[in-house]
């Protein structure tokens, strides 16, 4: 029996294959995962609206991988979604690189995206693209 925080067998399988520079997307329930993540492995975790939250998945993954960069989808106006502060807190204050909607979609379509996770998150702009760092 595993004693680490992540016990999902498919997530653990894919996470074990990641290397420095590979990317992981944790997406809200609105994100078009099937059409905007290229050849990445896709895992749908959504159980019901709101569960699990993107922040729940991020917190769990941070016990398994190191993150050297985090990118978010900017709303396109001057607003900052509240969840961005939650992301930064979980990431120890790391600055979030903000990409426009279509830039974010393009980044998630690149070959470096190896894992795309869909959650039940209902908050908008609750998508985060993580770059795996050195162990």
Steps between C-alpha positions, in 0.01 A plus 500: 500500500636843407576739782535815290227756439421394144347153475334525157669223297475664158625836629795329668582307183512814286674713763774239529579548129543879517835670472643848533310741274195280448167666576184412690167676458249504783178628346164615625184320396440747215832444324476325158744227602433262210554759229765730651764266644647325198654159565530543877373223725156607622345420835148609596472527880175696520265322737232767522486878458771651718676174583783466496611862486806593294670609823444153652675338205780759499564449871522124450730522196737730687577206729606295196672740256710816514369796306733755343238711322124550511286662230137608522234618256447873542141629478609763246399800707679649799334266748682227692295194588507418871625149425830646373581598860419147613733361232781731612453405864517129420807563282684683778458846348615406148409761239240382252567561131178633347403395150204615293226243438622393157867512604410268787319262264804503270737428791280205600516363147880477494679165517646587841152465653511142620206489742164679497270463800136607497341577836151586618611858569225755427697823544595664172866552403589221744751339262868466577781373279798368697853448372676215677829595663806296593444245778 
